[in-house]
Each structure stands twice: as C-alpha cells, then as structure tokens.
Amino acid sequence: MKRVVVIGAGPAGSAAAMSLTRSPRVQVVVLERAHLPRRKVCGSGLSPWALTLLDRMGVGARVRKEAYPIRAGIVGGSQGQSVELRSHYEAAVLLRERFDMLLAHEAARRGAQLREGVRVDRLVRDQGQLRGVQTSAGEIEADAVIVCNGANSKLAKAPRPGQTLHTILGWYEGIDGISDAVELYFDAVVKPYYGWVFPESRSRVNIGICYAPTPGGLNARQRFEVFLERRLAKRLKYATPVGGLVGHPVATCSRPTSLVQPGTLLAGEAGRLVDPATAEGIHHALASGWLAGEFLGSLLEQGGELTEPRLRPYTQLVQKRIGPRLRTGQLFLHMARTPVLDLALRLGSLPAIRSLLTWLLAGA
C-alpha cells in the first residue's frame, strides 16, 4: 500500500483526493490546516467549464442543488456602457466555504482520510528524495505529496511566470436588481481587470474588485469605494453590508511551469494555475487536482521511484488541459488594455460580437 499526502482541502486538493481514491492500492491522506467550513476570499463563481468538470467527477448534481443558478452575464465597459448576454451556457455561484466543505467531505466519503487542523510546515527529504511531511501533529511518512495549499504556499517554491493580483470583496443583503446574471464591470479604477457582482441568493450578493497594484496608486479599500460609487451607488442605497471587507492576493500565470519535484506534484493556486485576466481559478484547481491524482495513481500502480523525470509529463498534461484557457485569458487581458473591449460593448447588438463576448464570459 502506497501513501499519498494531499496538502490542502480546497477544490484542487479534494479533486486530487477523489481521483486517487480510484486507485485501490493507494492510501490518501488530506491535510487541512483549518477546520471546515472555513472562510475563503473568493467570488465563488462556478463557470460552465467548472460545472461540466464537476459532473464528470460525479458531484455536479449535489453542487447544483445548493448553488444559485446563473443563466446570463452583464458586461460593462469603462465608459459606462453594458450588454446583457444570455445563451445555453450554465454557471452557478456557491459560497466557497460550503463548496469546499462539500468536496472535502465527498473525498472522505470515497475513502480519503481527511485530517483538519493540521498544518504542514515542510516537506521531509532524504538525499533529495521525498520521505514525508513535517506537520503540527508530527511527521507523516509519504510516498508522494500533492501540494494544493494555495497561492501563498512555500512548500515547493519555484520560479513561475505570472503576476500577483489583489482582490477585495464584501457581502450585501438587499441590493436592488438581483437576477440570474453575474455582473462584470471593467471600470477605469481597476481596468484592465474588473469589478463584479455575484448573486448568492435572491437577496444576497458578493461584490468585489480584482486589480494590479501600482506604486503610489489607490489602495484596495479606496479602489473598492470608487467602484461602488461609480457603478452601484443607487442600487446599494438601502442594502445592508454583511460582515467586513476581506482581501487576498491571487497568483496568476499564463503558462504552467515547474509543477513537479521529486515525489511532489503541485495543483491549483500552489502552481499559480489561475486565469491571468479574470483571476478565475476554481476550474483550473479542479482540473489540475484531478489530473494530478489520476497521473500519480497510475505511476504508483506501476511502481518505481517517483523521480522528477518520471513526474515531468504531469506538467505537459496540465499545459495541454489548462494551457489554452490561460492563453485565452492572456489574450483577453491584452484586449482589455485597449479600446477594443469598449468598442465591442458598443457594438454588442451585433450577433457576431455577442457570440464572441458570450464565449469569453463563459470562460470567465
């Protein structure tokens, strides 16, 4: 029996654990430093691609049962113009603390050992080969590790191309105009990135912004207040904030690299697998986690040392599966830096333009 330690019980870690439980001779241990449910700073949007993947994982129906369904998107440009897009695409919003717990408990139901409140301090190696992990509860031996503990992970550091963005968001009850649409506004205060309004129910939304910090520029709270005043002041007049504002850095990339070390794979935000334009990472976390578990399970069945050359094809699999979406995000980011997006929104009544915007929004 081989043991794999999965570090982190977010979407990447739970997907990796679920995938690994299909290998009968692999023991799966998921270590989560917090106790579930735990708060996660995230807009909690599930793209059409994420829902499709959840269906393949066998949990799509359970997620849909709890999530708020999204059937449309409203996209606004820097000049105030906006277009509502409706199509056959299906999306959803489910609060991350509930989504993550649902996935983690499903992984445990399928056979993974879920240990909460266990912090991983470092990977333990002997002459370069993985031996296990050192945790707040002592050392745990492992034949392999999948690192899925988020953007701030220091467990398998390596240079990876990309940019770290900042986000800040809050929750509100009673905002006017809630529908079955997510709202994305490429306002000048955050452009080429965006601010959003994501409905979690008929009465509650989360509102946030994503931006690249600039020296001497507005801080996160100042940008957020400017965004609210420009875009949502009238609709928020009688709304009630729920809790305070929260923020979090998001490590993005345009090309997956450096995802393996001896005995070790990285998935999700730990590998910077986040869209460079939208900072969307749930689909990429699920996809990379599932791939990591599937790939590693196959190697463990074959036997032999998990050297870096043997693990290297995992990076190529991630590049093939997620790379095109990351490159599309990079292309969209370049477009958002120019007047092209505003022009497209002004021409939003044209069928070809609406189709293009719908495709881009579905990916976001």
VENFEN-V765111 format. One record per pair of residues at least 24 apart in sequence whose C-alpha atoms are under 7 Angstrom apart, sorted by sequence separation. I is the first residue (numbers start at 1). J is the second residue. D is the distance in Angstrom with one decimal. If there is no record, write none. Layout:
{{I	J	D} {I	J	D}}
This chain:
{{1	25	5.0} {2	26	4.8} {3	27	4.6} {4	28	5.1} {5	29	4.8} {6	30	4.7} {7	31	5.1} {8	32	4.9} {68	92	5.5} {69	93	6.7} {178	202	6.3} {252	276	5.0} {1	26	5.7} {2	27	5.9} {3	28	6.0} {4	29	6.3} {5	30	5.9} {6	31	6.2} {7	32	6.5} {67	92	5.9} {68	93	5.2} {1	27	6.7} {67	93	5.5} {68	94	6.4} {67	94	4.6} {252	279	6.6} {265	292	6.8} {174	203	5.3} {250	279	6.8} {173	203	5.5} {174	204	6.4} {288	318	6.3} {173	204	4.5} {123	155	6.6} {172	204	5.6} {173	205	6.7} {122	155	5.8} {172	205	5.5} {171	205	5.7} {172	206	6.3} {189	223	6.3} {171	206	4.4} {170	206	5.6} {171	207	6.3} {169	206	6.8} {170	207	5.5} {169	207	5.4} {170	208	6.4} {189	227	6.8} {284	322	6.6} {169	208	3.8} {51	91	6.9} {168	208	5.5} {169	209	6.5} {48	89	6.2} {167	208	7.0} {168	209	5.7} {48	90	5.3} {167	209	5.6} {168	210	7.0} {48	91	4.9} {167	210	4.5} {263	306	5.0} {47	91	5.0} {166	210	5.7} {167	211	6.6} {262	306	6.1} {263	307	6.3} {46	91	5.7} {47	92	6.9} {165	210	6.7} {166	211	5.5} {262	307	4.8} {46	92	5.1} {165	211	5.7} {166	212	6.2} {262	308	4.7} {45	92	6.0} {46	93	5.8} {165	212	4.9} {166	213	6.9} {261	308	5.4} {45	93	4.5} {260	308	6.4} {44	93	5.5} {45	94	6.7} {44	94	5.5} {276	326	6.7} {44	95	5.4} {260	311	6.3} {275	326	5.4} {44	96	5.4} {168	220	6.4} {260	312	6.3} {277	329	5.1} {276	329	5.7} {277	330	6.1} {42	96	6.8} {275	329	5.8} {276	330	5.8} {277	332	6.6} {40	96	6.0} {259	315	5.8} {277	333	5.0} {40	97	6.1} {39	97	5.3} {257	315	6.6} {38	97	5.4} {176	235	4.9} {37	97	5.3} {175	235	5.6} {176	236	6.9} {37	98	6.5} {175	236	5.3} {175	238	7.0} {256	319	5.9} {37	101	5.7} {174	238	6.8} {175	239	4.9} {36	101	6.0} {174	239	4.6} {173	239	5.6} {174	240	6.4} {172	239	6.3} {173	240	5.1} {256	323	6.8} {172	240	5.4} {173	241	6.4} {255	323	6.2} {172	241	4.4} {173	242	6.9} {171	241	5.9} {172	242	5.4} {171	242	5.1} {255	326	6.8} {254	326	5.1} {254	327	5.8} {170	244	6.4} {170	245	4.7} {169	245	5.5} {170	246	6.5} {254	330	6.2} {168	245	6.7} {169	246	5.6} {168	246	5.5} {169	247	6.4} {168	247	4.1} {167	247	5.3} {168	248	6.7} {35	116	5.3} {167	248	5.5} {30	112	6.9} {34	116	6.0} {35	117	5.5} {166	248	6.1} {167	249	6.2} {29	112	5.8} {30	113	5.9} {31	114	6.3} {32	115	6.2} {33	116	6.0} {34	117	4.8} {166	249	4.6} {28	112	4.9} {29	113	4.7} {30	114	4.8} {31	115	5.1} {32	116	4.8} {33	117	4.5} {165	249	5.7} {166	250	6.1} {193	277	6.5} {280	364	6.5} {28	113	6.1} {29	114	6.2} {30	115	6.1} {31	116	6.2} {32	117	6.0} {33	118	4.5} {164	249	6.4} {165	250	5.1} {193	278	6.9} {32	118	5.7} {33	119	4.4} {164	250	5.4} {165	251	6.4} {278	364	6.1} {31	118	5.9} {32	119	6.8} {164	251	4.3} {163	251	6.0} {164	252	6.0} {11	100	6.1} {14	103	5.8} {18	107	4.9} {21	110	6.5} {163	252	5.4} {10	100	5.4} {14	104	5.2} {17	107	5.9} {21	111	6.1} {162	252	5.3} {163	253	6.5} {21	112	6.5} {162	253	3.9} {11	103	6.9} {18	110	6.8} {161	253	5.7} {162	254	6.2} {14	107	5.9} {161	254	7.0} {161	255	6.8} {9	104	5.9} {17	112	6.4} {160	257	6.0} {160	258	6.7} {151	250	6.4} {151	251	5.7} {158	258	6.4} {93	199	6.9} {94	200	6.4} {74	181	6.5} {93	200	5.8} {72	180	6.3} {73	181	4.8} {74	182	6.2} {75	183	6.0} {76	184	6.2} {77	185	6.0} {78	186	5.5} {71	180	5.6} {72	181	4.4} {73	182	4.9} {74	183	4.6} {75	184	4.9} {76	185	4.4} {77	186	5.0} {78	187	4.5} {70	180	4.9} {71	181	6.0} {72	182	6.6} {73	183	5.8} {74	184	6.2} {75	185	5.8} {76	186	6.0} {77	187	6.3} {78	188	5.3} {69	180	6.6} {70	181	5.6} {70	182	6.9} {153	270	5.7} {145	263	6.3} {146	264	5.7} {147	265	6.2} {148	266	6.2} {150	268	6.9} {151	269	4.8} {144	263	4.8} {145	264	4.9} {146	265	4.8} {147	266	4.8} {148	267	5.4} {150	269	4.7} {151	270	5.0} {143	263	6.9} {144	264	5.9} {145	265	6.5} {146	266	5.7} {147	267	6.3} {148	268	6.0} {150	270	4.6} {149	270	6.0} {151	272	6.6} {148	270	5.6} {147	270	6.7} {68	200	5.6} {130	262	6.5} {68	201	5.9} {129	262	6.1} {130	263	5.5} {129	263	6.9} {13	148	5.3} {12	148	5.9} {5	142	6.2} {4	142	5.7} {3	142	5.2} {4	143	5.9} {5	144	6.5} {6	145	5.8} {7	146	6.2} {3	143	5.4} {4	144	4.9} {5	145	4.8} {6	146	4.8} {7	147	5.0} {8	148	5.0} {2	143	6.2} {3	144	6.8} {4	145	5.5} {5	146	6.4} {6	147	6.2} {7	148	5.4} {8	149	4.5} {192	333	6.5} {6	148	7.0} {7	149	5.8} {192	336	5.0} {192	337	5.1} {43	198	6.8} {43	206	6.6} {41	246	6.6} {41	247	6.5} {41	248	6.3} {50	282	7.0} {50	283	4.6} {49	283	6.6} {12	267	6.0} {12	268	5.3} {83	345	6.3} {82	345	6.4} {78	342	6.8} {81	345	6.8} {77	342	5.3} {81	346	6.8} {83	348	6.2} {77	345	6.8} {85	354	7.0} {11	282	6.7} {15	286	5.5} {19	290	5.5} {12	285	4.4} {16	289	4.3} {20	293	4.8} {85	358	6.2} {89	362	6.9} {11	285	5.8} {12	286	4.9} {15	289	5.1} {16	290	4.7} {19	293	5.0} {20	294	6.2} {23	297	5.9} {11	286	5.4} {15	290	4.9} {19	294	5.6} {12	288	6.7} {13	289	6.0} {16	292	6.0} {17	293	6.5} {12	289	4.3} {16	293	4.5} {20	297	5.7} {48	362	6.2} {47	362	6.3} {47	363	6.5} {47	364	6.6}}
